[in-house]
Amino acid sequence: MTNAIAGAASNGSGSGPDASRPTSDAGRYGQSDMADHECRPARRTESGGPLALLAALASSGARYLAELVERIVNGIRCIAPLALGLGCQAASEVAPPPAPAVEVARVLAEPEDIESGPHQVGKFTITFYYVIGEDEVAPKRAVAANDNREGRGSAAADDDTELAAVAAPDLVTLYSGGGKCEPIAEVSKEFASQLAIQGTGKLHDGRVVNIWGACRCHHTPCFQVTQAQWGTAGSGRALQPFRTVAVDPKIVKLGSLLYVPLLEGRTMPGREPWGGYIHDGCVIADDTGGHIAGNRIDLFVGRKAYFLGLSGSGGSHAWARQVPVFDGTGLCERKGRRVGRKAASI
């Protein structure tokens, strides 16, 4: 902006009040010098009357207003694109575009790779063993035929008829193990056979004998008398009805806690403390056996009557075939002689 008014040149050249200055400030200063032009002091007018001064002022004011409007419009045109670009850039920095919904859904749908629950050891066939009583095994007795000799009358024959005495059963001597071969008792062959299968038996006199193993005595296997009510397992621990199982140590480590879901919820036969309760599925692999091999576990049930009580329809134990068995470390515990579920896992 300028208030300068040019007069006639001192040498008399020029044709009017405006002849000494260009038609526009841009012609004099250029676009970049307009700020300097605006700040330059007005030059004093040395010639011209008041009317000419007023006319020059009016003309200059009109041009000033026009130039001011033009500069404002140009400024807006230049600043608007710049402000718009900066605004978009700032918006992108503050609020980045969200991740695609498909990716988020895929991540949420992927399950965590965490193993939960007990580890399955395998599928096993469950068999059963118990303490066999000598009174429960009836020995077979042979009866001799009548001796009716020829040439004798019927009356004499009747008189002379002698019924053969009931023959005593064949007896087997049980020997103690450890190389001493001391006799323990004489029992029937039938009881000795059952005793070798079950591993523990109760004699007529109340003593409980436990299998010791093969020996070089007159009859093998040998046995030992035990003070345990139900006999002892191969680990040396006392047998516990419905809790002790015999296993193949090549498949299941001796002393392992096992969880058998098939047993959980079943009422065990017998009376407390050994029976009459609902099983929780926990057992302990404390025993071994000569006939226990591979995926088979032998559950100790105490008595033959309890074995029959666990049978299904028709007296069958087919329900115990191919049973899933799990590692019971996280679910079961042994406290002293007691085996059962952990309190926190119930």
Secondary structure by P-SEA (a helix, b strand, c coil): ccccccccccccccccccccccccccccccccaaaaaaaccbbbbccccaaaaaaaaaaaaaaaaaaaaaaaaaaaaaaaaaaaaaaaaaaaaaccccccaaaaaaaaacccccccccccccbbbbbbccbbbcccbbbbbbbbcccccccccaaaaaaacccccccccbbbbbbbccccccccccccaaaaaaaaaacccccccbbbbbbbcccccccccbbbbbcccccccccccccccccbbbbcccccccbbbbbbcccccccccccccccccccccccccccccccccccbbbbbcccaaaaaaacccccccccccccccccccccccccccccccccccc
